[in-house]
Amino acid sequence: MKEEFYTALEDFPVVTAVKDYNGLEMALETENKVVFVLFGNITDISMIVKKIKAKNKIAIVHVDLIEGLGSKEIAAKFIKYNTLADGIISTKANIISAAKDLGLITVQRFFLIDSLSLKNVIKYIEAGHADTYEVLPGGMYKIITMLSNISSVPLIAGGLISDKEDVISALSAGATAISSTDTTIWTL
């Protein structure tokens, strides 16, 4: 499944990131193959993922944003055994590690706010903890270039991607794909 995920990112470098049911319905009608789920709770996440899988798309659930899931490794087990999700997104290394052990696709999300957070991102990328990394905000093209040069797995730029110029710039800087909740970006 990981290779299918990588291929989907290369073939459709705009990842639809959905934050509500309206966005989900719109994402299901796009050609994009990867859907990042940024909403839901433990009572509806299985149904949300089922809708995505019914459209033959890859479902990646941001476990940190699912109501009722905690910041412990059990969140990865819940997703694995109670949904059809292909993988998870998290900012937490312990959850990424647990999900990887379970065979789920792992996307580690990083918020770059200063040079210290950048050093931590470099450390994680060099250690190869996740299957891919998402760096926010996505408009830091010098940083994206540097990180894509040290990463052996795809790098996704997300956050504050607002137009075609941002998409092209992030991809030109070395990002494999971008993620956005902005529906106008999904059809570029």
Buried (B, 14 or more C-beta within 10 A) or exposed (E): EBEEBBEBBEEBBBBBBBBEEEBBEBBBEBEBBBBBBBBBEBEBBBEBBEBBBEEEBBBBBBBBBBEEBEEEBEBBBBBBEEBEBBBBBBBBBEBBBBBBEBEBBBBBBBEBEEEEEBEEBBEBBEEEBBBBBBBBBBBBBEBBBBBBEEBEBBBBBBBEBEEEEBBEBBBEBBBBBBBBBBBEBBEE
